[in-house]
């Protein structure tokens, strides 16, 4: 898994993807999605470390079966909010700040 943390005034956005999709362009019908290493990170991360980051982020952008599956296990992502691009899951999660 690859991961990159993007900091903003709102907190931490976590971008993560599976090894198998890093740097690839996913195409399906009208969708063309580049899994950009500059956004999703160029450093590998363990599932345990990614889980800790996801538990403390305000937003997450996730691509791949392993990464999205982990987010589902953590109840960060619901199945109905997953977009499939050529059988590869993509999900975004946002924490509502009150």
N, C-alpha and C positions, 0 to 999 in steps of 0.2 A: 504494500500500500504506500502511496505517496501522499504527503500532506503539506499544506502551507497555511500558516496563520496570517490573516490580514487584520491589522489593528485599525480601528477608527474611533471617532468620538463616542460611538455607541457601545463599543466593546470589541469583541473578537469574532471575526468571521472565519470559519474553518472550511477550507477547500480540500477535498480528499478524493482520490480515485484509486482503483485497482491497478496493479502493475500491468495487467494485460491491455489496458486501454490508454495508458499514459502516452501522450504524443500522437494519438491516432485521431482520424476524422471519422465520426460515426455518421452514416447517411441512411435515411429512411424516408421515402416519399418526399415531403416538402421540408424535411429537417436535415440540416447539415451542421454538425456539432464537433468542433475541434477541442480535444481535451488537452489544453495548452499547459505544458510543463511550467511556464512562468506563473500561471495562476494556481495550478494544483500542486506545485512544488516539485523539487528535484531531489528531495531527501526522503528516504524510506522511513516509515514509522511502524511501530508494532501496533497490533490491534488494541492492546491494553492502553498504550499512550494515546491512541486516537480516541478511545472511549472516554478517557479523562478530559481531553480537549472538548469533545462533543458535549460533555456534561456541563461545561462552563461557557459555552459560546452563546451569542445572541442570534447567530445565523450560520447555516451550513449549506454548502453546495457540494453534492456527492454524486460520483459516477462509478458504477461497477457493482457486480453482484455481492462481493464481500463487504465493501464499504456501506452500501445501502442496506444490506442485510444486518450489519452491526447497528446501524441507526434504527432499524426496525426493532431489534432486540432491546434497545435502550428506550423504546417507545418515543423516539424523536420524530420518526416518519411513519405515516400510516400508508398502508398498501394502496389506497385510492388516490394518494398524492404522488405516486411514482409514475414517471413517464418512461415508456420503453422506446429506445432507439436501436433498432436492429437487434432486439433481444438483450440489450444492455440497459439496466435500470439507471435512471437519473432522478435525483430528488433534491429539493431545496426545503430547508426548514428554517423557521423564524420563531424566536421567542418574543412574545408580546410583553413589552415593558410597561408597567403601570406606574 
